[in-house]
Amino acid sequence: MNSKKRILVAPLDWGLGHASRCIPIAKTLEKEDFEVIFAASGRPLKLLIQEFPKNDFIKLEDYNISYPKNYPQVEPQRRCPDITKIKNKRDKFC
């Protein structure tokens, strides 16, 4: 029986910033004897697989967030219906 506590780390796919900040956190958790499982998509998934090849991964559906150069604050609001659909599918999984 596995006595390690398990933790799910799921960075957003809005660039690599969220995933790269999760790397030292996940390494610290592993040193503290946690089993770290990742859920990600796109480039963050590739980065985390590269950094943690022995860990378990859950591939999530991409949000495909992009930011227009002139009005970056508009894009996430415009994409809300798409994000809500993906979130609802994810919540059924969890």
C-alpha positions as CSV (number, residue, x, y, z in Angstrom):
1,M,0.0,0.0,0.0
2,N,1.3,3.4,-0.9
3,S,1.6,5.6,2.2
4,K,2.6,8.8,0.3
5,K,0.0,11.5,0.2
6,R,-1.0,12.4,-3.3
7,I,-1.4,15.9,-4.6
8,L,-2.6,17.2,-8.0
9,V,-0.8,20.1,-9.6
10,A,-2.6,21.7,-12.5
11,P,-1.1,24.8,-14.0
12,L,-3.0,26.9,-16.5
13,D,-2.0,26.8,-20.2
14,W,-1.7,30.6,-20.6
15,G,2.0,30.5,-21.3
16,L,4.8,28.8,-19.4
17,G,4.8,31.0,-16.4
18,H,2.3,29.0,-14.3
19,A,4.0,25.7,-15.1
20,S,7.6,26.9,-14.5
21,R,6.6,28.3,-11.1
22,C,5.1,24.8,-10.3
23,I,8.5,23.1,-10.8
24,P,10.2,24.1,-7.6
25,I,6.9,23.6,-5.7
26,A,6.5,20.1,-7.0
27,K,10.2,19.3,-6.2
28,T,9.7,20.5,-2.7
29,L,6.5,18.4,-2.3
30,E,8.4,15.3,-3.5
31,K,11.2,16.0,-1.0
32,E,8.5,16.1,1.7
33,D,7.4,12.6,0.5
34,F,4.3,13.6,-1.5
35,E,3.3,11.8,-4.8
36,V,2.9,14.7,-7.3
37,I,0.5,14.1,-10.2
38,F,0.2,16.7,-12.9
39,A,-2.8,17.8,-15.0
40,A,-1.9,20.0,-17.9
41,S,-2.1,20.7,-21.6
42,G,-0.1,22.2,-24.4
43,R,3.4,23.5,-23.7
44,P,3.1,23.3,-19.9
45,L,2.4,19.6,-20.3
46,K,5.5,19.1,-22.4
47,L,7.6,21.1,-20.0
48,L,6.4,19.2,-16.9
49,I,6.9,15.8,-18.6
50,Q,10.5,16.9,-19.4
51,E,11.1,17.9,-15.8
52,F,9.2,15.0,-14.2
53,P,9.4,12.0,-16.6
54,K,8.5,9.4,-13.9
55,N,5.4,11.2,-12.6
56,D,1.8,10.5,-13.6
57,F,0.1,13.0,-15.9
58,I,-3.5,13.8,-16.8
59,K,-3.8,15.5,-20.2
60,L,-6.4,18.2,-20.1
61,E,-8.2,19.9,-23.0
62,D,-6.5,23.1,-24.2
63,Y,-8.1,26.4,-23.4
64,N,-6.3,28.0,-26.4
65,I,-6.1,31.4,-24.8
66,S,-4.5,34.2,-26.9
67,Y,-4.1,37.9,-26.4
68,P,-4.6,40.4,-29.1
69,K,-1.9,43.1,-29.2
70,N,-4.3,46.1,-29.0
71,Y,-6.8,45.0,-26.4
72,P,-5.4,42.1,-24.3
73,Q,-8.1,42.4,-21.7
74,V,-10.9,41.6,-24.2
75,E,-9.8,38.1,-25.2
76,P,-10.4,36.2,-21.9
77,Q,-13.9,37.7,-21.6
78,R,-14.7,36.8,-25.2
79,R,-13.5,33.2,-24.6
80,C,-15.7,32.7,-21.4
81,P,-18.2,30.5,-23.1
82,D,-15.4,28.2,-24.4
83,I,-13.7,28.1,-21.1
84,T,-16.9,27.4,-19.3
85,K,-17.6,24.3,-21.5
86,I,-14.1,22.9,-20.9
87,K,-14.5,23.6,-17.1
88,N,-17.8,21.8,-17.0
89,K,-16.3,18.8,-18.8
90,R,-13.3,18.8,-16.4
91,D,-15.6,19.1,-13.3
92,K,-17.5,15.9,-14.4
93,F,-14.1,14.1,-14.6
94,C,-13.0,15.2,-11.1
